[in-house]
Amino acid sequence: MADVAFVAAHPSAVAAAMAGAQRWRGWFPDLRLSVTEDRGELGLRWKVDGPLTGTSEFWIEPHLDGSLLHYFLHAEPATPMTPEQIVAQVRERRVRGHDVMFDVKFAAEDGRVLGGPAAGEVDRV
């Protein structure tokens, strides 16, 4: 699964909105996430265990006056599933990932005036 959202915030503000194991473990409470790479302003990568096994990543890319937040989940079911269960699981994970991206977006943009500069912006000369 993959998704992307524009965040009107500097990458450092996006990274700060994702900080803390309790925060990201709360997004995916049924999964065991182990950080494999904390990339700071570039995002986080995890090993995924539980009902799914594989990897996940939130990649932060500087873009215009803000950031693009990319979400990836590359995982397989840990136990056999019927095709119907797989379709339901994919939909559930896709919606959950999208909700998480907007949670990060709203946290990173907190206090930003609509139409104003990106939150946490620094000079990009």
Secondary structure, DSSP 8 states (H G I E B T S, - for coil): -EEEEEESB-HHHHHHHH-SHHHHHHHSTTSEEEEEEE-GGGEEEEEEESSEEEEEEEEEEEETTEEEEEEEEEEEESS---HHHHHHHHHHHHHHHHHHHHHHHHHHTTT--TTS--BT-----
